[in-house]
Amino acid sequence: AYRDGLTNQAAIAKQKEVALSDQPFLLYIGYQKPHTPFNAPKKYWDLYDRDSLPIAQNNFAPEGAPDFALNPSRYLRSFGGMPEEGVFPEALARETRHAYFACISYIDALIGKLLVALEETGEADHTLIALWSDHGYQLGEHGMWSKHSNYETSTRIPFILLDPRQKDKGQRSSARVELIDLYPSLADIAGLPKPSTLDGKSLAPLLADAQAWDPQDTVAYSQFHRAGNRGYSVRTQDFRYTEWRNQKTGGIVAQELYDHTRDPDENQNVAHSPERKRDLHYCQRYLHRQWPIEQ
C-alpha cells in the first residue's frame, strides 16, 4: 500500500534476476520515507509509546544567532493541523516525532528485508553496500521542523559503507566525510578507475582502519542560503563555523561559531566572544579554503 514497500519488492525481484547472471550489477534503491507525509503502517507506530518519547529540549533559537539562520519551517507548517508560526505545542510535537520515528522504523524493516533477500541470492559475500541520506532533519530543535539550515541537525546524515571483505566490521570513524566521497569510495573499493576531476576522496582507508585519518585533519563543508545571504559552513572536529555573506556584495554579514566540546546542541553562538578569536580564525582558515573571500 506504500510506495516504499513497492520499491522494495521491485528491488528484491531485480536482485534475484541479476544473481542469475555472471555480470556485475549496480542497484540503487531510493526510499521516500521518512519524508513527509509522515505516514507508515500501523505496526510501526505501535512500536512506540508517544508519552515516553523524548522531545527536543532546545526549542529556542541559538543565543546570538542571526534570525535568518533559522528555518521558519514553512513547508511542514503547510500541512493541515500545523500552527502557522510559533513553537509547536508539546502534544503536537510528540505526535509529529512519533510519526517520524514510525517512518524510520518502517524503512529500517524494509532495508532488513532487502538484505535478507541479498543473502538468499548468495551474492552478499561479494557485494558492496552503501547506505546514506541526503540531509538530516530538525524535529523541534531550535524550534525548527524540517531541514533547510546549516546546523548539525540538517547537515549530519546516516552514512554506512560495507565491504564484505573487511576484517573488522561495524567500526565507527570520527573522521568527517562528505557525500561527494561516495563515488570515489565505491569505485576504489570495487577496483574501478576514477576520473581525475573528482572532488571527493576515497574512504577505503577508513574501512580498513577507522582511525586511519587524524580527526583533526578532516573537515566537512555544507551550504544553505536564505534571505539574500549565502550561508557557508564548515565542521571541524570540535567546531561548526558558518559564515553568512551578502549575495550581491559578497561581504560578511553574520558569523556563527559553535563549540561542540561544550555545546553539542549548538545553543550558543560564540563567534563574537573575544576569548574565542583563535578558534574563529582556525575555522575561518578551513572555510576560506573552500570559499575564498572575494577581494
Solvent accessible surface area in square Angstrom, and as a share of the most:
residue,aa,sasa,rsa
1,A,138,1.07
2,Y,57,0.22
3,R,162,0.59
4,D,3,0.02
5,G,14,0.13
6,L,111,0.55
7,T,41,0.24
8,N,3,0.02
9,Q,120,0.53
10,A,66,0.51
11,A,7,0.06
12,I,34,0.17
13,A,59,0.46
14,K,85,0.36
15,Q,11,0.05
16,K,112,0.47
17,E,104,0.47
18,V,31,0.18
19,A,24,0.18
20,L,163,0.81
21,S,55,0.35
22,D,147,0.76
23,Q,133,0.59
24,P,126,0.79
25,F,65,0.27
26,L,131,0.65
27,L,53,0.27
28,Y,159,0.61
29,I,49,0.25
30,G,64,0.61
31,Y,49,0.19
32,Q,61,0.27
33,K,12,0.05
34,P,35,0.22
35,H,81,0.36
36,T,7,0.04
37,P,69,0.43
38,F,27,0.11
39,N,66,0.34
40,A,8,0.06
41,P,33,0.21
42,K,148,0.63
43,K,125,0.53
44,Y,19,0.07
45,W,60,0.21
46,D,90,0.46
47,L,116,0.58
48,Y,68,0.26
49,D,89,0.46
50,R,83,0.30
51,D,115,0.60
52,S,80,0.52
53,L,16,0.08
54,P,92,0.58
55,I,36,0.18
56,A,20,0.16
57,Q,153,0.68
58,N,11,0.06
59,N,66,0.34
60,F,100,0.42
61,A,52,0.41
62,P,4,0.03
63,E,114,0.51
64,G,57,0.54
65,A,20,0.16
66,P,25,0.16
67,D,128,0.66
68,F,53,0.22
69,A,1,0.01
70,L,35,0.18
71,N,10,0.05
72,P,52,0.33
73,S,1,0.00
74,R,177,0.65
75,Y,100,0.38
76,L,3,0.02
77,R,32,0.12
78,S,87,0.56
79,F,68,0.28
80,G,78,0.75
81,G,74,0.71
82,M,39,0.17
83,P,35,0.22
84,E,156,0.70
85,E,143,0.64
86,G,47,0.45
87,V,88,0.50
88,F,9,0.04
89,P,80,0.50
90,E,99,0.44
91,A,77,0.60
92,L,32,0.16
93,A,10,0.08
94,R,44,0.16
95,E,74,0.33
96,T,5,0.03
97,R,22,0.08
98,H,14,0.06
99,A,8,0.06
100,Y,25,0.10
101,F,42,0.18
102,A,0,0.00
103,C,0,0.00
104,I,74,0.38
105,S,18,0.11
106,Y,12,0.04
107,I,17,0.08
108,D,97,0.50
109,A,29,0.23
110,L,11,0.05
111,I,34,0.17
112,G,32,0.30
113,K,111,0.47
114,L,18,0.09
115,L,68,0.34
116,V,87,0.50
117,A,5,0.04
118,L,9,0.04
119,E,116,0.52
120,E,131,0.59
121,T,34,0.20
122,G,52,0.50
123,E,31,0.14
124,A,17,0.13
125,D,116,0.60
126,H,130,0.58
127,T,20,0.12
128,L,50,0.25
129,I,45,0.23
130,A,27,0.21
131,L,64,0.32
132,W,99,0.35
133,S,33,0.21
134,D,102,0.53
135,H,45,0.20
136,G,10,0.10
137,Y,38,0.14
138,Q,0,0.00
139,L,15,0.07
140,G,5,0.05
141,E,37,0.17
142,H,10,0.04
143,G,19,0.19
144,M,2,0.01
145,W,7,0.02
146,S,2,0.02
147,K,55,0.23
148,H,61,0.27
149,S,7,0.04
150,N,4,0.02
151,Y,5,0.02
152,E,25,0.11
153,T,45,0.26
154,S,7,0.05
155,T,40,0.23
156,R,160,0.59
157,I,39,0.20
158,P,77,0.48
159,F,48,0.20
160,I,99,0.50
161,L,25,0.13
162,L,55,0.28
163,D,16,0.08
164,P,27,0.17
165,R,161,0.59
166,Q,29,0.13
167,K,198,0.84
168,D,91,0.47
169,K,110,0.47
170,G,82,0.79
171,Q,74,0.33
172,R,204,0.74
173,S,41,0.26
174,S,61,0.40
175,A,12,0.10
176,R,33,0.12
177,V,42,0.24
178,E,32,0.14
179,L,68,0.34
180,I,97,0.49
181,D,1,0.00
182,L,17,0.08
183,Y,124,0.47
184,P,3,0.02
185,S,0,0.00
186,L,47,0.23
187,A,9,0.07
188,D,56,0.29
189,I,19,0.10
190,A,54,0.42
191,G,66,0.63
192,L,110,0.54
193,P,121,0.76
194,K,88,0.37
195,P,63,0.40
196,S,118,0.76
197,T,117,0.68
198,L,57,0.28
199,D,130,0.67
200,G,16,0.15
201,K,78,0.33
202,S,21,0.13
203,L,5,0.03
204,A,28,0.21
205,P,58,0.36
206,L,14,0.07
207,L,23,0.12
208,A,85,0.66
209,D,70,0.36
210,A,7,0.06
211,Q,115,0.51
212,A,47,0.37
213,W,53,0.19
214,D,78,0.40
215,P,29,0.18
216,Q,90,0.40
217,D,104,0.54
218,T,11,0.07
219,V,22,0.13
220,A,19,0.15
221,Y,55,0.21
222,S,29,0.19
223,Q,91,0.40
224,F,60,0.25
225,H,62,0.28
226,R,43,0.16
227,A,73,0.57
228,G,43,0.42
229,N,15,0.08
230,R,85,0.31
231,G,0,0.00
232,Y,23,0.09
233,S,0,0.00
234,V,0,0.00
235,R,32,0.12
236,T,2,0.01
237,Q,64,0.28
238,D,41,0.21
239,F,19,0.08
240,R,9,0.03
241,Y,0,0.00
242,T,3,0.02
243,E,0,0.00
244,W,2,0.01
245,R,17,0.06
246,N,46,0.24
247,Q,94,0.42
248,K,191,0.81
249,T,108,0.63
250,G,21,0.20
251,G,34,0.32
252,I,73,0.37
253,V,75,0.43
254,A,17,0.13
255,Q,27,0.12
256,E,3,0.01
257,L,0,0.00
258,Y,1,0.00
259,D,7,0.04
260,H,25,0.11
261,T,90,0.53
262,R,188,0.69
263,D,23,0.12
264,P,85,0.53
265,D,85,0.44
266,E,2,0.01
267,N,38,0.20
268,Q,91,0.40
269,N,17,0.09
270,V,18,0.10
271,A,5,0.04
272,H,129,0.58
273,S,28,0.18
274,P,101,0.63
275,E,136,0.61
276,R,26,0.09
277,K,123,0.52
278,R,208,0.76
279,D,33,0.17
280,L,17,0.08
281,H,98,0.44
282,Y,55,0.21
283,C,0,0.00
284,Q,29,0.13
285,R,136,0.50
286,Y,26,0.10
287,L,0,0.00
288,H,52,0.23
289,R,166,0.61
290,Q,91,0.40
291,W,40,0.14
292,P,87,0.55
293,I,56,0.28
294,E,144,0.65
295,Q,208,0.92
